[in-house]
């Protein structure tokens, strides 16, 4: 009888390290007045991002290892471009991959920025990152443009939000 309880306890402990019930990405965006670009950092849970990349047909990038593919940043940008789109007055803005940071705690930060933006009108944000893999995925965006601060939550059902200046 005691072995059964110990086995169940061990199973619960080990599964808690590999499974999590919350699926969330956090994107911080800020307008750089000097460069006239929107700059974003997107925080992913590493194994969630890898699962989405695999589903998208991307080869195993081996992110953060000595065997990481040389062109992994191109694959990351391709995925981000397919799931994260910013439009200013209806015109999609080009995204440039600045870099990434991979932490030992399984967090991956991707840094991107837009092309120059001289004037804001209506800004539309599309964000469906990881929703094709996790139906409960929540994507939180904190955005600061000059004096205006907004935050939005995106999910499987709500992928677009708009800000008017």
C-alpha positions in Angstrom: 0.0 0.0 0.0 2.8 2.4 0.8 4.5 1.8 -2.5 1.4 2.8 -4.3 1.3 6.2 -2.6 5.0 6.8 -3.1 4.6 5.9 -6.8 1.7 8.4 -7.2 3.7 11.1 -5.3 6.8 10.6 -7.5 4.6 10.7 -10.7 3.0 14.0 -9.5 6.4 15.5 -8.7 7.9 14.6 -12.0 4.9 15.6 -14.1 4.9 19.0 -12.4 8.3 19.7 -13.9 7.2 19.0 -17.4 3.6 20.1 -17.6 2.1 23.5 -16.9 -1.5 24.5 -17.2 -1.0 28.1 -18.2 0.1 29.0 -21.7 1.2 32.6 -21.9 3.5 34.9 -23.9 4.3 38.4 -22.8 5.2 41.1 -25.3 6.6 44.4 -24.2 6.5 47.1 -26.9 7.8 50.7 -26.8 8.2 53.4 -29.4 11.8 54.6 -29.7 11.5 58.3 -30.5 15.1 58.6 -31.7 15.0 55.6 -34.1 11.3 56.1 -34.8 10.6 52.4 -34.5 8.5 50.2 -32.3 10.7 47.8 -30.4 9.4 44.6 -28.9 10.6 41.9 -26.6 8.5 38.7 -26.7 8.9 36.2 -23.9 8.1 32.6 -24.7 8.2 29.4 -22.6 10.9 27.6 -24.6 9.3 24.2 -24.9 6.0 25.8 -26.0 7.8 27.8 -28.7 9.7 24.7 -29.9 6.4 22.8 -30.2 4.9 25.6 -32.3 8.0 25.7 -34.5 7.8 21.9 -35.0 4.1 22.1 -35.9 5.0 24.9 -38.4 7.5 22.5 -40.1 10.6 24.1 -38.8 13.6 21.8 -38.3 14.8 21.2 -34.7 16.7 24.5 -34.1 18.3 23.2 -30.9 18.0 26.7 -29.5 20.6 27.7 -26.8 22.9 24.7 -27.5 26.2 24.3 -29.2 24.4 22.6 -32.0 22.0 25.5 -32.7 21.3 25.9 -36.4 23.1 28.9 -37.9 19.9 30.3 -39.4 17.7 29.8 -36.4 17.0 33.5 -36.2 15.5 33.4 -39.7 13.2 30.6 -38.7 12.2 32.4 -35.5 11.4 35.6 -37.5 9.4 33.6 -40.1 7.3 32.1 -37.4 6.8 35.5 -35.6 5.9 37.2 -38.9 3.2 34.6 -39.5 1.6 35.1 -36.1 2.4 38.7 -35.1 1.6 41.5 -37.5 1.5 45.3 -36.8 -0.3 47.6 -39.2 -0.2 51.4 -39.2 -3.1 52.9 -41.1 -3.8 49.5 -42.8 -0.2 49.1 -44.0 1.7 46.1 -42.5 5.0 47.1 -40.9 8.2 45.1 -41.7 9.7 43.4 -38.7 13.4 43.0 -38.2 14.9 40.4 -35.9 17.3 42.0 -33.5 18.3 39.0 -31.4 17.3 36.5 -28.8 18.1 35.5 -25.2 17.7 32.0 -23.9 17.6 31.6 -20.2 18.3 28.4 -18.2 14.8 28.6 -16.8 13.3 27.7 -20.2 12.4 31.3 -21.1 13.2 32.6 -24.6 13.1 36.3 -25.4 12.9 37.4 -29.0 13.7 41.0 -29.8 12.2 42.6 -32.9 11.6 46.1 -34.2 9.5 47.7 -36.9 10.6 49.8 -39.8 10.5 53.6 -39.2 7.2 55.1 -38.3 6.9 58.9 -38.8 3.3 59.3 -37.8 0.7 57.1 -36.0 -2.9 56.9 -37.1 -4.7 53.6 -36.5 -2.5 50.9 -35.2 -3.8 47.3 -35.6 -2.1 44.4 -33.8 -2.6 40.8 -34.8 -1.2 38.3 -32.4 -1.9 34.5 -32.6 1.4 33.3 -31.3 1.2 29.7 -30.1 -2.6 29.6 -30.4 -2.3 26.9 -33.1 -0.8 24.6 -30.6 -2.5 25.6 -27.3 -6.2 26.5 -27.4 -5.8 28.1 -23.9 -2.9 30.3 -25.0 -3.0 33.9 -23.8 -0.7 36.5 -25.4 -0.4 39.7 -23.4 0.9 42.9 -25.0 2.1 45.9 -23.1 2.6 48.8 -25.5 3.9 52.3 -24.8 3.9 54.9 -27.6 4.9 58.4 -26.5 2.6 59.2 -23.6 0.0 56.5 -24.5 0.1 53.2 -22.6 -2.2 50.3 -23.5 -2.3 46.6 -22.8 -4.2 43.9 -24.6 -4.8 40.2 -24.2 -5.0 38.0 -27.3 -6.1 34.4 -27.5 -7.5 31.8 -29.9 -10.7 33.7 -30.3 -9.5 37.3 -30.1 -6.4 37.8 -32.3 -6.8 41.5 -33.3 -6.8 44.8 -31.3 -6.7 48.3 -32.5 -5.4 51.6 -31.1 -6.3 55.0 -32.6 -4.1 58.0 -32.1 
